[in-house]
Amino acid sequence: MKSVEKVMDVYLDNLISSSLVIPFNEIGDDPTLQLHDLVHDFCLIKATKEKFFEQLSSSAPSSSSDLMPRIVTIDYNIELLEFNDFFLFGSNKKRHSCKHLYSLYITGDELDDRLSDICHLRHLRLLRVLNLDPSIIGNNFLLNEICMLNHLRCLCIGTEVKSLPLSFSNLWNLEILGVSNEGSTLVLLPRIWDLIKLRVLAMSPCSFFDLDADEPILIAEDTKLESLRKLGNCKLSYSKDREDIFERFPNLQDLRFDLKESWDYSTEQYWLPKLDFLTELESLNVVFESSNTNDRSPSVGTNQPWDFHFPSSLKQLRLFDFPLTSDALSTIVRLPNLEELSLYDTIIQGVEWNMGEEDTFENLKFLKLFGVTLAKGEVGEESFPVLEKLVLWGCSELEEIPPCFGDIYSLKIIKVVNNHQLKDSAMMIKQYVEDTRGEDKLQVL
């Protein structure tokens, strides 16, 4: 009865505890995992012997026997890889073993339309994973056959089309859908409601509603995707989007969206959808896109430009280009489970971050300030009781790192980029730690 993510974590923990997999999970960075060298060699020999996977490329054409591998990667070069090398898909030359192919990844040049007679996906009926690079798809014929692969669990495609010519009605087993689009913004509703098993949905760019249409899309009240855990990268607009749209995804754990046309004249505040009902949400990334016609600087009007409603379950928060005040920052401070906070190119009204005695990041382990307009910070060691890593990137207006950071016993790393003055300040804190505690555990990078 556990989720796929929970089961994956259990298996991964077992591999790590057995020293078969080595983790490099530095706080604040995406986790990196590496197979032990001996384990990697063993897996490679075993997988090659049993033809578990195979790679076809222009320099090394296929040499497989009639026993087809389960996983195939094709690096297609229109000049070097002959049409006949695509017998894997051909209706006339297909082999019985093609039916057992589970995973297919095609990268390289765009497939020529002349291949349409011999290159087909519809014969790969048991295919579970399909990954097609943007350069491969273009406007070609393969898109029309994807909807026939009703055993697909994972579909990742890149395209330059203005609208996605896919019907999801037959892809009822799909759990992961990723679309990278170079054309116009893709509209999610109502096409995604057929994907009832969907766990990950990543389309860029995408929106829930057609931002250019005058008529709203009607949604049945009981329509929900309860299996969806990760959603991004959506574009939200105050003038178009419904306030309760995220209620249709009640079990979200990871949410990423861009916010545009956000100023609400009725409340004299920026609009941000209320998210506190998403009790499973752990990671939130929001990019603020300022509009000269609808948005104002936080220095004009209200002292609190945002009415934040974040769930208490939030562990990771990343805000990009947000205009903030100290009051807005205090709202973030009160998130009880927040472990990572990253502010990118943030404009802070008054250029000071004054944290009072009641403002304490109880569980914050990672703090990153990238290009933040901050000159001074009034904080105490009690403000960050468990902080492990501080990253300051740019922040040219910041005069110094508050000396009280030297009294944070949990602090392990101070990383400073593109600011020599702050680097000197960090070195002074490191020297203070060595002199007062006789420890050399604080790293300055």
N, C-alpha and C positions, 0 to 999 in steps of 0.2 A: 504493500500500500504506500510505499515511499515514492517520492518524485524521482525522475531520472537524475536530476542534479544531485539529490541526496545520495543516491546509490553510487553515482560517479565519484563523489567525495569519499565514500567509504572505500571503494576499490583503490582510489588514488592514495589514500592514507596508508593502505596496506602495502602498496608498492614502495612508498617512501620509507615506511618503517622497516621494510625488508632490504633497504639500500639498493633496490633495483632501479629506482628513479631518484634523481637528485634535484631538490627544489632550490631555486634562487628567488626567494620571495622577499625582496627588499621592500619595506613599507613604502606605499605611495606609488609603486610601479606595478605594471601588469605582471602577474606571476609567470616565471619562466621555469620550465622543467626540462631536464636532460636525462637521457638514458645513460647508465653506466657504460663505459666503453665495451666491456666484455659482454654485457647484455645486448648492446646494440649489434655487435658482431654476430652473436648467436641468432638474434631475431632476423638479421639480414640473410644469413645462410639458410636458416630454416624456411623463411618466406620465399626465397628464390627457389629452393629445392621443391617446395610444394606449389610453386607458381601461384603464390598468394597475390602478387601484384606484378605488373610489367609496365615499362615505359617505352612508348614508341616515339621516335624522333627522326628528323631528317638525316642525322648523321649515323644513327643506329636503328635501322628498320627492324620490324618485328621478326623474332626468331622462335616464337613460341610454337609448341606442338599443338595437337588437337585438344589438349587439356587446357582450356582457357582460364587465365587467372581471374580472381574475383575482383581485383582492383586494377584499372588501367589508366595511365596518364599518357596523353598524346600531345606532343609539341609539334604543331603543324606549320610547315614552311611550304608555301605555295609553289616555290621554285624547285625544291629538293625532294619533297615527299610526293610520291606518285599517287594518282587517284586510286590505283589498285591496292594501295596500302590500307584503304578504308573498307576492305572487304568485311571488316567486322560488322558494318552496318548494312551492307548491301543486301537487297532482297533476293538477288540472284545467286550471290556467293556466300550468303550467311551460313555459319556453321551451327550445328546443334548446340555446341558449348556456349554460344553467345547468350543463351537463355540464362546462364548461371552468373552472368556479370552483375555485380552488386554496386560497384562504384566506378564512375567515369569522370575524368577531368580532361578538358581539351583547352589548350592555350596556343598562342601563336598568331598566325595571320588569319584574316577573315576568310571563312570558307567560301569558295567560289560557287556561284549559282549553278555552274555546270556539274557540280557534285550532287545535285538534287535527285538525280536518277539512281545513284548508287549509294548515297549516304543517308541513312535513316536511323532514327532513334526508336521508332515504334516497335521494332523487333526485340528490343531489350526490355521485355515485359517485367522482369524481376528487379530492375534497377532500383536501388534504394537511394543512392547519392549521385547527383548530377551537378557538375560545376563547369560553367562555360564562361570564359573570359570575355570582357567587352569587345575586344578586337575580333573575336570569333563570330559573334552574333550578327551585328549590323542589322539589316532588314531581311535576313535570309530565312530559309524554309524550315530550319530546325525548330523554331518557336512554335510552329503549327502542330508539331508532333509531341511536344512536352505534355500536353493535356491527356495524352493516351497512356502515360506512365503512372497508373494509379497506385503503384506500390512505392512511389517516391516518398522518402522521409525527409530528405534534404535537397533543396533546389537553390543554387546560387548562380545567378546569371548577371551579365553586364550587357547593357544595350544602349543604343543611341536613338531609339525610336521615341516619338512624342507621346505615344500611348502604348501600353503593354497589351499586345494582342493575345492574351492568355485567358482561357476560361478555367477557373479553379474548381469547377463543380465536380470533376472526376478525381481531383487530387485530395481525396478525403483522408489519406494517411499522412499528409504532409505535416511535418513538425517544425522544420526550419525553412524559412524563405528569406533569401537575401537578393535584392535587386539593386545594382548600381546603374543609374540612368544619367546619361548626358543630355537628355532632351528636357521637355517641360516637366513640371511637378506632377507626379503620379497620384491619382485620387484613390484612396484606400477603400472607401465605402461606395457601394455596398458589396463589392466583390469579395472581401475577405471573410464574410460571415459563413461561407461554405467550409472554411478550414477549421473545423471544430477541434482538431488535435494540435493546432499550431502552438508551439512553445516559444519560438523566436521569430520575430518579424522585423527585418531591417531593410528598409527601402530608402534610398537617398537620391534626390529629394522626394518627399511625399507629403500629402496632407489628407485629412479626413474628409474634407469637402472641397469642391471645386471653387477656388478663390475668385474665379472670373464669372461664376454663374450667379444669377439673382435668386433662383429658387433653391430652397434648402432640400437636403436629402432626408426623407422620412425614414425613421428607424423604428422597428417594432420594440415595444417597451421591454420585452423579455429577452432581447437579443444580446448575448454575451459570448465572449471567448474566455472561458474560465481557465483554460490550460495555458494561456499566454503568460510567459514569464519575462520576456525581454521585448521592448518596442523602441524603435528609432529608425531614422531620424526624421521626425515629423516637423512640419511647419504649422504653427498655430497663429491665428489672428483673432484679436478681440472682436472685430466686426463680423466675423464669419462663424467661428467655432462655438459649439455649445458648451456650456459650463460643465455639464455632467458627462462629457464624452468618455472620460477615463473610468467612469463607473461600469462601463461595458467590459473592462479588463480588470476585474477585482483582485487578481492574484499576481499582478505585476511585481517583479523584483528589480528590474533594471529599466529605466525610462530615460530617453534622450529626445529633446525637441528644441526647435528654434522658435523664438517668440518675436513676433513683429506686430506693428500697429497696435501698441499695447496701452496707450494712454486712455483712461476712462474719465471723461469730463464730468460725469455725474458725481464721482467720488473724489476727484482731484488726485487720483493715484494711478500707478501703473496696474494693469490687469495681469494676474497670473492665476491659472486655474487652481482651484483648491484640490489638494492632493492628500489631505490628512486621512481620508477614508481608505487609502491604499495601505492597509496594515502590514502587507508583506514587502513593501518597497524598501530596498536597501541601497540602491545606487541611482542618483539623479544627476543628469547633465543638461544644463539649459544655456542656450546662446541667445543673448538679447540683441535684436536687430533694430537699431534706432531708426525712427522715421521723422524727418523734419516737420512733416505736416501734422502728425498726430501725437508725437511724444515731446516731453519737456525735460529740461535738466532738473535733477532733484534739488538744486539750489533755488528753484523757482517754485513757490507754492508750499506744499505740505512739508513738514519735517520728517514724515515717514512716508516715502513714495511707494512703498510696497506693503501689501497685506499678505504676508507669507502664511500659508497653511501647509506645512510639511508634516509628514507622518513621523511619529516618534521612533519608528523602526529604522529610519534612515541611518546608514553607516558611512556612505560616501556621497559628497556633494561637490559638484564642479559648476561654477558660474562663470560665464564668459561675457565681457563687455557690459556688466551690470553697473548702473549708477546706484550707489548705496549710501546710507547714512549710518551713524553709530547705532541708532535705534534698530535698523534693519539687521545689523550685525549681531546685536544683542538677541534678536529673535532666533538667529541661527545658533548662537551659543547655547540656548536652552534646549537644543535637541539632545536627549539623554544618551543616545547610542552612537552619536556621530564619531567616527574614527578617522576620517580623512576629509579635509576641506581644502579646495583649490580655488583661488580667485584669479582670473585671467583678465588683464587690461581693465581692471575695475576702477571706477571713479568714486572716491569716497568724499562725501561732502564735508568740508572743514579740514580735510587732509589729516585728521587725527583719529585714531582708534582708541577710545578711552573705555577701558573695561573696569567696571566697578567691582566691589567685593562679591556681589551676588552673581557676577558673570564668570562662570567657570565651565570650561570644556572638560567635562568629567571623564570622557573616554577618548579624547582626540589624541591620536598617535602621530598624525602627519599633517603638516600645514605648509601649503605652497602659495606664495604670492608672486604672480607673474605680471610685471609691468603695472603694478598697483600704484595709484597716485596717493601715496602715504608718506607724510613727512615725519610724524612722530607716533609712537605707540605707548600709551600708558597702560602697562600690564604688570602683573605680579606673578611670582612663581606659582601661586595658588590658582592662577588662571588656566594653566596648562599642566596639571599634576602628573599626567602620564605621557606627555609629548616625547616622541622618540626621534623625529626627523623634521627639520625646518629647512625649507627651500626658498630662497629669495632670488628671483630671476629679473635682472634689470632693477626696477624699483629705484630709479635714479634720484627721486625726491626724498627717499628715506635717509635720515641723517645718521642713524646708528641702530644697531640691534640693542634693544633694551638690556642693560647689564644683568637684570634679574633672571634672564634665561640661563645664566651660569648656575643658578640655584635649583634648576630643574634636574633632579637626580636621574630621571629616566632618559634625558636627552642624550642621544648617541651620535647624531650627524647634524651638522650645519653645512648646507651647500649654498654657495653664493656664485652667481654667474653674472658677468658683465657689470660689476660694481666693485671697484678696488677699495673704496671707502668702507663698504660693508664687510669686505674680506678682512680688512685690518681689524674691524670691530669684532668679527668672529674669532680671530686669533687672540684677541685680548680676553674674550670669554673663555677660550680654551686654556690660556695661561692661568686665569683665575681659578678654574676647576682644578688644575694640577697643583696650584699653590695651596688651596684651601682644603682639598680632599685627598691630595696625594695620589690622584688617579689620572690615567692617560687614556681613558676610554672614549672621550669626545673627539670625533673626527671632524675636521674642517676641510671641505672639498671645494 
